């Protein structure tokens, strides 16, 4: 009943499109349009009203972020249907837009969605942290690249931080506390050093919480601590405008993050219906884990971005440069089925406290010989360092050429260097499986770098007062290098490739009136071939290599849409329909069993391993997006957004579990023996392949939200407000090869209420997220958790637990927040 009621409200809300968002002021660096209710965006590298842009653009402003208590970057997805952001607590981050996912473990920095910070391209992991002092968030959907940064097939996300105010000093502070032990405080200090010429801004954040709220049943506070995530960051910005024709900006940010997280499980009885064998019995919503030490991760980041702009003779010359680096360490227990006991050593803590000590810690850890019946945990230790620098030069029209043309032309240089080190421990049991006889250490050294040089240009021709056509090109020269050493052996040949590609875009729009515009766009995109890291087989086959080393991906997109406003621009209603065809779409499914050859005790032996292989397949995505706004009264606004994307693969060849050799992926495949897997894949092969037709993603095809705010007077200096945000997710079948992960429809409602000063100098609010405490199982393992334990004689003991992995949505969270500001915000 609750879901039905919520969906009915959402459907009604779609008839009243979304509430207006106030534009940034000119002092924040964006020129406000004549109508103050217009949204200003920079999607086409110039500031213009959202309703003038012939493409789908979603905007989240700093005001919305504060009002709805969006504490992390991933919280943005609550306001943008069709956008899925995951991995906020790790360095493996991903984004999904228009039915297309980005998996960094497969594609590295070659995203389907490109990310930008203050106009500079940046790796997604730098943004997927605590959000603070943000000016505006923009999602441009569809192929990008002829106007900004790098080519991306499904969109780009730009984040701008607040610039210093050159006229007014100010200080602001906000704090949040919740019943889930989440605490966040951030501040900003603005100082105009020379009025109208030079200003500086300092901002920082301290964010502490329990992450995914999963606790271990073995928690002891020392070796198995409670889950936590701690983030600290500081940002310094400078703005220099010595003359009307010149402006310069600089930003530096440093961030440090530490966390311990666990994976949730449930007893098999809740999946199979059979009585539980093992104790304790764990229910799906208990948020408990079997893990002894969980996953421990540390990140240290530094970001530098600088911008300059000169205006002359009706032209504008711009430069954006950036340099960023990060150091991350992950220690993850490999004993998923909890075969071994908990760890009793301090090396994990040493590595966690000091990520730069990888060589001294992980190698020592891997060589230790102190595994005993009470100290038998084993780990995978991953350490990576990444640096990235970019330079972009642009020449654009500041005034229309011949009163008709606007143009932009430029050059991008983007260089990435991302080496990583991985140490995998594998304890070997004696022949009877009763004790540890030795430790097998697998060391992986990976070096990787890429360089892109690209030239781009775009021209817009304004035909009369109502029509315009535009077209753009980008030519890409891309070089990448990667090498792998496994225990000192070059098991995979070095990759050193240089490729060139050209992408293009074209659009046309016609404005029938000031309140009604239609448009159409077509564009192409290109991505370098994915190279998935994680299969370290000493004897890979040609078929096996084809599922981790892919050719470049290409796509062509078509979009038509309309943008309308009404009642003196109090409301707007935007609709777009699109289709995108892919060649060599990068598809990554669930884990697949394969025969892995590794060195054990000086001898190469085979065993069964599991890896999420990738595949280059043909795909088509079709969809529709609806967005809008309506100010019902001066005190009451309502908003609604809807996104639908249906991505389909037709006759694509993928790696699969096919133990019955029928050419179709198995459902809920359990861990096989080496002999069974070898019989299924055939002689001379390590992995099975199947012809697959199905969805590109396992996320829901559509989603929608409804947002509303009502304000009312309380006394002269302050007023009250009530806000609500409802997100609806329909029924979803999930992975077709896993019958356990189907999810029924559900709605999540957040409510906010409080007081704020009439001049905006302070605001106090109480909130409840997921106010009805709606509970859904979002995913379940297709088979019980298991561990393949090797013996010193080359055999394998398969230990299958009585537990399944499970993930559920976040529980109800109740909190309070306070925001104070003096002077400029």
C-alpha positions, 0 to 999 in steps of 0.5 A: 500500500505504501509503495502504491501510494508513493507511486501515485504521488510521483505520477501526479508530481510528474504533471507538475515539473520541478521547482526553480533553482536560483542561479548563481550570482555574478560574484560567484563567477556566473552571470545571472540572467535577467530572470532570477529563476533561470538556471545558469549552466556552462554545458557549452563552455559559456554561461547560458540559461538551461532552457537555451541548451539543446541537450539534456542537462541536470543541475544540482546547486549548492543551495540544494546540497545544503537543504537536502543534507547531501554529505557525500558526492554519491548522494547527488544521485538522489536528485538525478534519476538515471544516474548511479554513483557507487564506490564512494567509500573505496578507490574503485568508483563507478558511474552509470548514465543512460544504461551504460556503466563505467567500471574503473577496474576494467577501463581505468581512466577511460570512462563512459562518464568523464569527470571535471573539477573546475573545468579540469579533467579528473579521475572519478575517485577524487570526487567520490569523497565528502562533498564541501563548499561546492558551487554547482554540479552539472550532468550533461547526458549523451556523447561529449567531447567536441566542447570540453575535455575528453570524449565520453560516450554517455555524458560528463559530470562537472563540479565547480567549487565556490570562488572567492568573493572579491567584495565582501569578507565572510565566514560560514560553518555547518555541522550535522549529527545523526543517530547512525553515528555520522558527524560532519563539520565544514567551514569556509572563510572568504577574504577580499585582499584587494577589493575587486581585484584579489580574494582568497577562500579557505574551506575544510571538512571533517567527516566521520561515520560508520560507512555501510553500517555493517559490523562483524560478529567477531568485533573485539575493538582491536583486531576486528574493530567497529566499521568506520570512515574518516575523511579530512580535507582542506581547500584553498582558492585564490581569485585575481582579476587585475583588469576587466579583460583578465581573470585568474583562479587557482585551487589547491586541495588535500584530502586524507581518508581512512576506513574499515568496512565489512561485507554483509551476509545472511544465513542460507535458510533465508535463501533456500528455506532449509534449516540453518546448519551453522550458527549464528543465524544471521538475518538479511537486515541484521547488517552483520558480517563473518569477516575477521578484519574486513577491508581496510583502505587508506587514501591520500590526495592532492589536487591543483587546478589553475585557470586563466582567461584573457578577453580581447577584440571580441575573442576569449583566450582560456587556459586550464591546467591541473595536477593531481596525485593520490596514494591508496592502500587496500588490505582485504581478507581473501577468506570469504567463507571464514575458513581460517581464524582471525588475525593476531598481528600488527602488520595490518595496522602498520600498513593501514596507518601508513600507506606509503609503507607498502614495500616494508609492510605487504612484502613482510606480511606476505613472507611471514610464517606465523600462521597457526590454527588461531592466526590463519587469516590471509590477505590481498594487499593492493597499493597504488599511486596515481598522478595526472596532469592536464593542459587545455588551451581554448580560443572562443568568441566572446562576441558573435562573429559577423553577428552570426557565429559563436565558436570554440577551438582548442587543444588538450594534453592529458597524461596519466601515470598509475602504477600499482603493486599487489600481493596475494597470500595463499596459505597451503595446507598439508595433504590431510588439510589439518594444518598450514604447511607454508604460504604461497606469495603472488606478487603483481607489479603493474606499470601503466600510463597513458597520454592523450593529445586532442584537437577540438572545435565547435561552431554555432550559427545563429539563424535569425532570432529563433534558430541555430545549428552547430557542429563540432569535431575532435581528433584524438591521438591516444597512447597507452603503455602497460606491463605486468610482472608476476613473481618477477615473470612477464606473464602478459606481453607489454602493451604499447599502443598508439591509436587515433580517432575522430568524433563529431557532433551536430545539433539544431534547435528552433525556438517557436517562442520565448517559452517553447524550443525543440532540438535534435542532436547526433554525435559519435564517441570513442573509448580506448579498448578496456584492459581488465586487471585481475586475471594473473594466469601464467598460461592464458589462452587466446580465448581467455585474453579476448575477455580482458584485452578489448578493442576500442569502443565506438558509438553513435547517439541520436536525441530529440527533445523539447524545452518549455516554460510557462506562467511567466517562467514559474514553471518548466517542462523538458522532455528528451528521447534518445537512442545510442548504438555501440560497437564493442560495448564494454560489458562486464558481468558477474564473476566467472570460474576459470582454470588458473595456473600459478606457481606453488612451491616452485611448481606450476599448478592449476586451480579454480579461480573467479574473475569478472571478465569483460567482453566487447559486444554490440549494444543499443540503448534507448531511453526517455528523460523528463525534467521540469519545475513549477513554483505553485505559490511564492512559498511552495515549489514542487519538482519531479524528474524521470529517467528510463534507459533500456540497454540491450546486447544482441548476440554478444560473445561473453565469458560465462559459467557453462558447466553443463556445456549447453552454450548458455550461462548457468544460473546460480553456478556453484564452485566447481572442481578443476576436473569438472571445469576442465571437462566443461570448457574443453581441452586447451581452454581455461574459460567457457564462452557463451552467446549472450543477448540481454540487458547491458546493466542489472540496474533498474530500467527507470527511476523517478523522484519528487521534491517539494518545499513549503515555507511559512513566516514564524516571526520577523527575523526567521521563517519555517520550512518543510521539505520532502524528497521521494525516490521511487525504484521499480521492480528489477530482475537484477542479474539474469544468471542469479535468481536470488537478486530480484528486487521488488519496487520500493520508495524512499522518502526523506523529510526535513523541517526547521527554521531559517533566518530571513537574510539566510545567515543561519538555518537549523533543521531536523531531518529523517532519511528513509523516514518509513524505514523501508527495507529491501534486499538489493542483491544476494549471492547466487551461491553460498560463500566458499573458499578454495583452499590449496594443499601443499601437494597441489590439491584443492579443498573446497570449503562451502559455508552456510552463508550467502552475501547480501546487500540491503538499502540504508536504514532510517537515519535521523539527524540535525544540522546547523548552518551559520554564515556572516558576510559573504557565503 
